[in-house]
Amino acid sequence: MKKIALLFILFCGCMALAQPKKHKKMDSETKYETLTLGGGCYWCVEAVYEQLDGVIKVTSGYSGGKNANPSYEAVCSGTTGHAEVVQITFDPNKTNLDELFRVFFTVHDPTTLNRQGNDRGTQYRSVIFYNSEAQKQEAKAIISALTKAKAFTTLEPYSAFYSAEKYHQNYYQNNKSQPYCQYVIQPKLEKFEKVFKDRLKK
């Protein structure tokens, strides 16, 4: 717990958590953007981002592996190289990379290598897949700021995203009574809602 607390303190200080950057004012023709993140089990990360104002869609899936269209079972074997990720479609008029990254590092623990709680393996690695120079540079700055906490977040170029099976989508919303949702996902949601209470969807 001390390690996680140190990470959170460092991140808050480096990224000014209490003072979010103002979102860019853009014209009505501004296109939605995407960001692909891996922070352990995608059920957890998906549930959080679905509540953030400015996020249009969150899709659970796989990125970073060596073969196309992997199955959940293949990814879980740890042999494909894929990570469980969420692909976030967002409106840059309402949110931005700074906020999306701050949420990311608030709700998962990047100080445990290839592990989130009881989920272990490279498929659960902490990873940012950048698809633009802007994403790459902002992610590099954040990862650099977290080095004192020994963060294991990797920065990898985005190549492809494969949507997970249908039953993995909106998992928390569809399975709130399940023990995993109550004991693993719900605490992360509560933490997110406390820190970002002014940024929740209405």
Accessible surface in RSA format (square Angstrom, percent):
REM  Atomic radii and reference values for relative SASA: ProtOr
REM  Chains: A
REM  Algorithm: Lee & Richards
REM  Probe-radius: 1.40
REM  Slices: 20
REM RES _ NUM      All-atoms   Total-Side   Main-Chain    Non-polar    All polar
REM                ABS   REL    ABS   REL    ABS   REL    ABS   REL    ABS   REL
RES MET A   1   183.77  95.2 145.78  96.5  37.99  90.5 121.37 103.2  62.40  82.7
RES LYS A   2   187.18  91.3 177.59 109.0   9.58  22.8 124.48 112.0  62.69  66.8
RES LYS A   3    97.73  47.7  90.37  55.4   7.36  17.5  62.67  56.4  35.06  37.4
RES ILE A   4    56.63  32.2  56.44  42.0   0.19   0.5  56.44  40.6   0.19   0.5
RES ALA A   5    49.08  45.1  42.38  65.4   6.70  15.3  48.68  68.5   0.41   1.1
RES LEU A   6    82.58  46.0  80.74  57.8   1.84   4.6  82.03  57.6   0.55   1.5
RES LEU A   7     3.66   2.0   3.66   2.6   0.00   0.0   3.66   2.6   0.00   0.0
RES PHE A   8    55.19  27.6  54.53  33.8   0.66   1.7  55.19  33.5   0.00   0.0
RES ILE A   9   118.03  67.2 112.81  84.0   5.21  12.6 115.03  82.8   2.99   8.1
RES LEU A  10    37.30  20.8  34.49  24.7   2.81   7.1  37.07  26.0   0.23   0.6
RES PHE A  11     1.10   0.6   1.10   0.7   0.00   0.0   1.10   0.7   0.00   0.0
RES CYS A  12    31.98  24.2  27.23  30.4   4.76  11.2  20.40  51.7  11.59  12.5
RES GLY A  13    64.57  79.6   0.00   N/A  64.57  79.6  39.24 107.7  25.33  56.7
RES CYS A  14    69.58  52.6  33.72  37.6  35.86  84.3  13.01  33.0  56.57  61.0
RES MET A  15    33.09  17.1  23.04  15.3  10.05  23.9  19.22  16.3  13.87  18.4
RES ALA A  16    52.28  48.1  43.38  66.9   8.89  20.2  52.26  73.6   0.01   0.0
RES LEU A  17    20.14  11.2  13.61   9.7   6.53  16.4  13.61   9.6   6.53  17.6
RES ALA A  18    88.27  81.2  59.74  92.2  28.53  64.9  70.27  99.0  18.00  47.7
RES GLN A  19   136.97  76.6 127.85  93.4   9.12  21.7  46.58  99.1  90.40  68.6
RES PRO A  20    61.98  45.2  44.14  40.2  17.84  64.9  44.53  36.8  17.45 108.5
RES LYS A  21   120.98  59.0 110.35  67.7  10.63  25.3  79.15  71.2  41.84  44.6
RES LYS A  22   196.64  95.9 172.76 106.0  23.88  56.9 120.99 108.9  75.65  80.6
RES HIS A  23    48.15  26.3  32.53  22.6  15.62  40.0  26.18  27.0  21.97  25.6
RES LYS A  24   139.73  68.2 130.92  80.3   8.81  21.0  83.14  74.8  56.59  60.3
RES LYS A  25   206.95 101.0 170.75 104.8  36.20  86.2 118.93 107.0  88.02  93.8
RES MET A  26    69.84  36.2  39.13  25.9  30.71  73.1  40.92  34.8  28.91  38.3
RES ASP A  27    99.86  70.0  84.28  83.9  15.58  36.9  45.78 107.8  54.08  53.9
RES SER A  28   118.22  99.9  75.03 100.1  43.19  99.5  56.43 120.2  61.79  86.6
RES GLU A  29   150.26  86.3 128.06  96.9  22.21  52.9  50.36  97.4  99.90  81.6
RES THR A  30    36.47  25.9  13.70  13.9  22.77  54.3  17.55  23.6  18.91  28.6
RES LYS A  31   174.52  85.1 163.03 100.0  11.49  27.4 111.14 100.0  63.38  67.5
RES TYR A  32   122.98  57.4  99.10  56.4  23.89  62.2  60.68  45.6  62.30  76.8
RES GLU A  33    71.02  40.8  66.44  50.3   4.58  10.9  27.74  53.6  43.28  35.3
RES THR A  34    48.91  34.8  45.08  45.7   3.83   9.1  29.06  39.0  19.85  30.0
RES LEU A  35     0.00   0.0   0.00   0.0   0.00   0.0   0.00   0.0   0.00   0.0
RES THR A  36     0.04   0.0   0.04   0.0   0.00   0.0   0.04   0.1   0.00   0.0
RES LEU A  37     0.26   0.1   0.00   0.0   0.26   0.7   0.00   0.0   0.26   0.7
RES GLY A  38     0.00   0.0   0.00   N/A   0.00   0.0   0.00   0.0   0.00   0.0
RES GLY A  39     0.89   1.1   0.00   N/A   0.89   1.1   0.05   0.1   0.84   1.9
RES GLY A  40     0.23   0.3   0.00   N/A   0.23   0.3   0.06   0.2   0.18   0.4
RES CYS A  41    12.86   9.7  10.91  12.2   1.95   4.6   1.53   3.9  11.33  12.2
RES TYR A  42     1.54   0.7   0.76   0.4   0.78   2.0   1.54   1.2   0.00   0.0
RES TRP A  43    36.05  14.5  36.05  17.4   0.00   0.0  36.05  19.2   0.00   0.0
RES CYS A  44     2.93   2.2   2.64   2.9   0.28   0.7   1.43   3.6   1.50   1.6
RES VAL A  45     4.48   3.0   3.59   3.2   0.90   2.2   4.48   3.9   0.00   0.0
RES GLU A  46     0.67   0.4   0.67   0.5   0.00   0.0   0.00   0.0   0.67   0.6
RES ALA A  47     0.24   0.2   0.01   0.0   0.24   0.5   0.20   0.3   0.05   0.1
RES VAL A  48     0.34   0.2   0.34   0.3   0.00   0.0   0.34   0.3   0.00   0.0
RES TYR A  49     0.00   0.0   0.00   0.0   0.00   0.0   0.00   0.0   0.00   0.0
RES GLU A  50    30.81  17.7  23.27  17.6   7.54  17.9  18.42  35.6  12.39  10.1
RES GLN A  51    51.76  28.9  51.60  37.7   0.16   0.4   4.46   9.5  47.30  35.9
RES LEU A  52     0.00   0.0   0.00   0.0   0.00   0.0   0.00   0.0   0.00   0.0
RES ASP A  53    46.70  32.7  46.70  46.5   0.00   0.0   3.40   8.0  43.29  43.2
RES GLY A  54     4.01   4.9   0.00   N/A   4.01   4.9   1.41   3.9   2.60   5.8
RES VAL A  55     3.96   2.6   0.52   0.5   3.44   8.3   0.52   0.4   3.44   9.3
RES ILE A  56    80.39  45.7  54.50  40.6  25.89  62.4  57.06  41.1  23.33  63.3
RES LYS A  57   129.44  63.1 122.58  75.2   6.85  16.3  72.67  65.4  56.77  60.5
RES VAL A  58    13.30   8.7   0.65   0.6  12.64  30.5   0.65   0.6  12.64  34.3
RES THR A  59    23.21  16.5  22.81  23.1   0.40   1.0  16.66  22.4   6.55   9.9
RES SER A  60     0.00   0.0   0.00   0.0   0.00   0.0   0.00   0.0   0.00   0.0
RES GLY A  61     0.00   0.0   0.00   N/A   0.00   0.0   0.00   0.0   0.00   0.0
RES TYR A  62     0.64   0.3   0.64   0.4   0.00   0.0   0.64   0.5   0.00   0.0
RES SER A  63     0.73   0.6   0.53   0.7   0.20   0.5   0.73   1.6   0.00   0.0
RES GLY A  64    30.43  37.5   0.00   N/A  30.43  37.5   9.24  25.4  21.19  47.4
RES GLY A  65    29.87  36.8   0.00   N/A  29.87  36.8   2.09   5.7  27.78  62.2
RES LYS A  66   168.32  82.1 127.56  78.3  40.76  97.0  89.15  80.2  79.17  84.3
RES ASN A  67    65.98  45.5  56.40  54.5   9.58  23.1  40.12  96.6  25.86  25.0
RES ALA A  68    63.68  58.6  43.74  67.5  19.95  45.4  43.74  61.6  19.95  52.8
RES ASN A  69   120.11  82.8  96.54  93.3  23.57  56.7  29.51  71.0  90.60  87.6
RES PRO A  70    12.44   9.1   0.00   0.0  12.44  45.2   3.02   2.5   9.42  58.5
RES SER A  71    47.89  40.5  41.97  56.0   5.92  13.6  35.23  75.0  12.66  17.7
RES TYR A  72    51.56  24.1  51.56  29.3   0.00   0.0  25.71  19.3  25.85  31.9
RES GLU A  73   116.98  67.2 105.39  79.7  11.59  27.6  68.24 132.0  48.75  39.8
RES ALA A  74    34.21  31.5  25.35  39.1   8.87  20.2  33.69  47.4   0.52   1.4
RES VAL A  75     0.66   0.4   0.00   0.0   0.66   1.6   0.00   0.0   0.66   1.8
RES CYS A  76    44.16  33.4  28.17  31.4  15.99  37.6  21.51  54.5  22.65  24.4
RES SER A  77    68.18  57.6  31.70  42.3  36.48  84.0  43.51  92.7  24.66  34.6
RES GLY A  78    33.71  41.6   0.00   N/A  33.71  41.6  11.55  31.7  22.16  49.6
RES THR A  79    92.77  66.0  78.63  79.7  14.13  33.7  71.13  95.5  21.64  32.7
RES THR A  80    10.94   7.8  10.74  10.9   0.20   0.5   9.91  13.3   1.04   1.6
RES GLY A  81    32.95  40.6   0.00   N/A  32.95  40.6  28.43  78.0   4.51  10.1
RES HIS A  82     2.17   1.2   0.40   0.3   1.77   4.5   0.12   0.1   2.05   2.4
RES ALA A  83     0.00   0.0   0.00   0.0   0.00   0.0   0.00   0.0   0.00   0.0
RES GLU A  84     2.40   1.4   1.92   1.5   0.48   1.1   0.00   0.0   2.40   2.0
RES VAL A  85     0.96   0.6   0.00   0.0   0.96   2.3   0.96   0.8   0.00   0.0
RES VAL A  86     0.04   0.0   0.04   0.0   0.00   0.0   0.04   0.0   0.00   0.0
RES GLN A  87    33.79  18.9  32.29  23.6   1.50   3.6   2.29   4.9  31.50  23.9
RES ILE A  88     0.00   0.0   0.00   0.0   0.00   0.0   0.00   0.0   0.00   0.0
RES THR A  89    29.30  20.8  29.30  29.7   0.00   0.0  15.55  20.9  13.75  20.8
RES PHE A  90     1.65   0.8   1.65   1.0   0.00   0.0   1.65   1.0   0.00   0.0
RES ASP A  91    16.25  11.4  16.25  16.2   0.00   0.0   0.21   0.5  16.04  16.0
RES PRO A  92     6.70   4.9   5.64   5.1   1.06   3.9   5.64   4.7   1.06   6.6
RES ASN A  93    52.68  36.3  35.73  34.5  16.95  40.8  18.14  43.7  34.54  33.4
RES LYS A  94   104.45  51.0 100.36  61.6   4.09   9.7  50.75  45.7  53.71  57.2
RES THR A  95     0.00   0.0   0.00   0.0   0.00   0.0   0.00   0.0   0.00   0.0
RES ASN A  96    23.77  16.4  21.60  20.9   2.17   5.2  19.00  45.7   4.77   4.6
RES LEU A  97    21.49  12.0  19.20  13.7   2.28   5.7  19.20  13.5   2.28   6.1
RES ASP A  98     4.44   3.1   3.75   3.7   0.69   1.6   2.25   5.3   2.19   2.2
RES GLU A  99     0.58   0.3   0.58   0.4   0.00   0.0   0.31   0.6   0.27   0.2
RES LEU A 100     0.00   0.0   0.00   0.0   0.00   0.0   0.00   0.0   0.00   0.0
RES PHE A 101     0.00   0.0   0.00   0.0   0.00   0.0   0.00   0.0   0.00   0.0
RES ARG A 102     1.28   0.5   1.28   0.7   0.00   0.0   0.00   0.0   1.28   0.8
RES VAL A 103     0.00   0.0   0.00   0.0   0.00   0.0   0.00   0.0   0.00   0.0
RES PHE A 104     0.56   0.3   0.56   0.3   0.00   0.0   0.56   0.3   0.00   0.0
RES PHE A 105     4.91   2.5   0.00   0.0   4.91  12.8   0.00   0.0   4.91  14.0
RES THR A 106     1.85   1.3   0.00   0.0   1.85   4.4   0.17   0.2   1.68   2.5
RES VAL A 107     6.95   4.6   1.98   1.8   4.96  12.0   5.42   4.7   1.53   4.2
RES HIS A 108    12.42   6.8   1.15   0.8  11.27  28.8   7.54   7.8   4.88   5.7
RES ASP A 109    22.06  15.5  20.80  20.7   1.26   3.0  15.41  36.3   6.64   6.6
RES PRO A 110     0.07   0.0   0.00   0.0   0.07   0.2   0.04   0.0   0.03   0.2
RES THR A 111     3.91   2.8   0.06   0.1   3.85   9.2   0.06   0.1   3.85   5.8
RES THR A 112    38.86  27.6  32.03  32.5   6.83  16.3  35.01  47.0   3.85   5.8
RES LEU A 113   108.01  60.2  89.28  63.9  18.72  47.1  89.28  62.7  18.72  50.4
RES ASN A 114    38.92  26.8  35.17  34.0   3.75   9.0   7.15  17.2  31.77  30.7
RES ARG A 115    87.58  36.8  86.87  44.3   0.71   1.7  15.74  21.5  71.85  43.5
RES GLN A 116    16.30   9.1  10.34   7.6   5.95  14.2   6.88  14.6   9.42   7.1
RES GLY A 117    56.65  69.9   0.00   N/A  56.65  69.9  42.39 116.3  14.27  32.0
RES ASN A 118   145.77 100.5 119.03 115.0  26.73  64.4  31.28  75.3 114.49 110.7
RES ASP A 119    32.65  22.9  30.47  30.3   2.18   5.2   3.55   8.4  29.10  29.0
RES ARG A 120   151.83  63.7 134.07  68.3  17.76  42.3  48.38  66.1 103.45  62.7
RES GLY A 121    25.99  32.1   0.00   N/A  25.99  32.1  23.87  65.5   2.12   4.8
RES THR A 122    61.20  43.5  59.02  59.8   2.18   5.2  53.83  72.3   7.37  11.1
RES GLN A 123     9.61   5.4   9.56   7.0   0.05   0.1   0.46   1.0   9.14   6.9
RES TYR A 124    23.91  11.2  23.23  13.2   0.68   1.8   5.56   4.2  18.35  22.6
RES ARG A 125    28.19  11.8  27.99  14.3   0.19   0.5  17.78  24.3  10.41   6.3
RES SER A 126     6.27   5.3   2.01   2.7   4.26   9.8   2.16   4.6   4.11   5.8
RES VAL A 127     0.00   0.0   0.00   0.0   0.00   0.0   0.00   0.0   0.00   0.0
RES ILE A 128     0.00   0.0   0.00   0.0   0.00   0.0   0.00   0.0   0.00   0.0
RES PHE A 129     1.96   1.0   1.92   1.2   0.04   0.1   1.92   1.2   0.04   0.1
RES TYR A 130    41.61  19.4  39.75  22.6   1.86   4.9  21.26  16.0  20.35  25.1
RES ASN A 131    64.51  44.5  28.67  27.7  35.84  86.3  21.64  52.1  42.88  41.4
RES SER A 132    47.64  40.3  35.28  47.1  12.36  28.5  43.35  92.3   4.29   6.0
RES GLU A 133   109.32  62.8  99.96  75.6   9.36  22.3  62.64 121.2  46.68  38.1
RES ALA A 134    65.09  59.8  51.02  78.7  14.06  32.0  60.54  85.2   4.55  12.1
RES GLN A 135     6.62   3.7   6.62   4.8   0.00   0.0   1.80   3.8   4.81   3.6
RES LYS A 136    61.08  29.8  61.08  37.5   0.00   0.0  13.25  11.9  47.84  51.0
RES GLN A 137    83.41  46.6  78.34  57.3   5.08  12.1  39.78  84.7  43.63  33.1
RES GLU A 138    42.78  24.6  36.64  27.7   6.13  14.6  17.30  33.5  25.48  20.8
RES ALA A 139     0.00   0.0   0.00   0.0   0.00   0.0   0.00   0.0   0.00   0.0
RES LYS A 140    97.46  47.5  91.67  56.2   5.79  13.8  50.95  45.9  46.52  49.5
RES ALA A 141    60.57  55.7  46.01  71.0  14.56  33.1  54.89  77.3   5.69  15.1
RES ILE A 142     0.06   0.0   0.06   0.0   0.00   0.0   0.06   0.0   0.00   0.0
RES ILE A 143    32.20  18.3  31.66  23.6   0.54   1.3  31.90  23.0   0.30   0.8
RES SER A 144    71.53  60.4  61.84  82.5   9.70  22.3  27.02  57.5  44.51  62.4
RES ALA A 145    27.43  25.2  10.80  16.7  16.63  37.8  22.09  31.1   5.34  14.2
RES LEU A 146     0.19   0.1   0.19   0.1   0.00   0.0   0.19   0.1   0.00   0.0
RES THR A 147    85.61  60.9  71.57  72.6  14.04  33.5  56.42  75.8  29.19  44.1
RES LYS A 148   166.78  81.4 141.31  86.7  25.47  60.6  93.31  84.0  73.47  78.3
RES ALA A 149     3.17   2.9   0.00   0.0   3.17   7.2   1.87   2.6   1.30   3.4
RES LYS A 150   156.02  76.1 148.71  91.2   7.31  17.4  98.50  88.7  57.52  61.3
RES ALA A 151    22.10  20.3   0.77   1.2  21.32  48.5   0.77   1.1  21.32  56.5
RES PHE A 152    86.53  43.3  76.39  47.3  10.14  26.4  81.68  49.5   4.85  13.9
RES THR A 153    10.24   7.3   0.06   0.1  10.18  24.3   0.06   0.1  10.18  15.4
RES THR A 154    56.84  40.4  52.58  53.3   4.26  10.2  56.84  76.3   0.00   0.0
RES LEU A 155    47.10  26.2  19.50  14.0  27.60  69.4  19.50  13.7  27.60  74.3
RES GLU A 156    40.30  23.1  40.11  30.3   0.19   0.5  20.79  40.2  19.52  15.9
RES PRO A 157    87.97  64.1  81.34  74.1   6.63  24.1  81.34  67.2   6.63  41.2
RES TYR A 158    71.64  33.4  49.50  28.2  22.14  57.6  31.65  23.8  40.00  49.3
RES SER A 159    94.01  79.4  59.38  79.3  34.63  79.8  47.71 101.6  46.30  64.9
RES ALA A 160    31.03  28.5  26.51  40.9   4.52  10.3  30.48  42.9   0.55   1.5
RES PHE A 161    39.94  20.0  16.44  10.2  23.51  61.2  16.44  10.0  23.51  67.3
RES TYR A 162    49.87  23.3  46.81  26.6   3.05   7.9  30.29  22.8  19.57  24.1
RES SER A 163    71.34  60.3  45.27  60.4  26.06  60.0  34.12  72.7  37.22  52.1
RES ALA A 164     7.12   6.5   0.00   0.0   7.12  16.2   0.17   0.2   6.95  18.4
RES GLU A 165    58.45  33.6  48.15  36.4  10.30  24.5  50.46  97.6   7.98   6.5
RES LYS A 166   186.88  91.2 172.25 105.7  14.63  34.8 117.87 106.1  69.01  73.5
RES TYR A 167   126.17  58.9 109.16  62.1  17.01  44.3 107.43  80.7  18.73  23.1
RES HIS A 168     0.54   0.3   0.54   0.4   0.00   0.0   0.54   0.6   0.00   0.0
RES GLN A 169    33.88  18.9  31.18  22.8   2.70   6.4  29.27  62.3   4.61   3.5
RES ASN A 170    67.78  46.7  67.15  64.9   0.64   1.5   7.18  17.3  60.60  58.6
RES TYR A 171    31.74  14.8  31.64  18.0   0.10   0.3   9.28   7.0  22.45  27.7
RES TYR A 172    17.79   8.3  17.50  10.0   0.29   0.8   4.58   3.4  13.21  16.3
RES GLN A 173    77.75  43.5  56.92  41.6  20.83  49.6  27.48  58.5  50.27  38.1
RES ASN A 174   107.40  74.1  74.31  71.8  33.09  79.7  23.84  57.4  83.56  80.8
RES ASN A 175    37.65  26.0  33.13  32.0   4.53  10.9   4.53  10.9  33.13  32.0
RES LYS A 176   107.16  52.3  97.74  60.0   9.42  22.4  49.31  44.4  57.85  61.6
RES SER A 177    89.09  75.3  70.38  93.9  18.71  43.1  47.04 100.2  42.05  58.9
RES GLN A 178    79.11  44.2  78.62  57.5   0.49   1.2   5.83  12.4  73.29  55.6
RES PRO A 179    85.14  62.0  84.51  77.0   0.63   2.3  84.95  70.1   0.19   1.2
RES TYR A 180    61.96  28.9  54.52  31.0   7.44  19.4  57.87  43.5   4.10   5.1
RES CYS A 181     0.01   0.0   0.00   0.0   0.01   0.0   0.01   0.0   0.00   0.0
RES GLN A 182    86.75  48.5  74.52  54.5  12.22  29.1  22.52  47.9  64.22  48.7
RES TYR A 183   164.54  76.8 144.99  82.5  19.55  50.9 103.39  77.7  61.15  75.4
RES VAL A 184    54.53  35.9  49.66  45.0   4.87  11.7  52.41  45.5   2.12   5.7
RES ILE A 185     0.00   0.0   0.00   0.0   0.00   0.0   0.00   0.0   0.00   0.0
RES GLN A 186    53.27  29.8  53.27  38.9   0.00   0.0  22.76  48.4  30.51  23.1
RES PRO A 187    65.06  47.4  57.54  52.5   7.51  27.3  58.95  48.7   6.11  38.0
RES LYS A 188    44.19  21.6  42.45  26.0   1.73   4.1  36.22  32.6   7.97   8.5
RES LEU A 189     6.55   3.6   6.55   4.7   0.00   0.0   6.55   4.6   0.00   0.0
RES GLU A 190    94.93  54.5  88.14  66.7   6.79  16.2  31.75  61.4  63.18  51.6
RES LYS A 191    76.10  37.1  70.12  43.0   5.98  14.2  52.98  47.7  23.11  24.6
RES PHE A 192     0.00   0.0   0.00   0.0   0.00   0.0   0.00   0.0   0.00   0.0
RES GLU A 193    63.38  36.4  60.23  45.6   3.15   7.5  13.55  26.2  49.83  40.7
RES LYS A 194   165.78  80.9 150.76  92.5  15.02  35.8 100.73  90.7  65.04  69.3
RES VAL A 195    52.43  34.5  22.95  20.8  29.47  71.0  29.36  25.5  23.06  62.6
RES PHE A 196     8.05   4.0   5.09   3.2   2.96   7.7   8.05   4.9   0.00   0.0
RES LYS A 197   143.44  70.0 127.89  78.5  15.54  37.0  70.34  63.3  73.10  77.9
RES ASP A 198   119.21  83.5  97.91  97.5  21.30  50.4  34.88  82.1  84.33  84.1
RES ARG A 199    41.74  17.5  41.23  21.0   0.50   1.2  23.73  32.4  18.00  10.9
RES LEU A 200    46.93  26.1  44.20  31.6   2.73   6.9  44.20  31.0   2.73   7.3
RES LYS A 201    88.15  43.0  67.50  41.4  20.65  49.2  46.39  41.8  41.76  44.5
RES LYS A 202   231.40 112.9 159.58  97.9  71.82 171.0 146.53 131.9  84.86  90.4
END  Absolute sums over single chains surface
CHAIN  1 A    10408.4       8484.0       1924.4       5936.9       4471.5
END  Absolute sums over all chains
TOTAL         10408.4       8484.0       1924.4       5936.9       4471.5
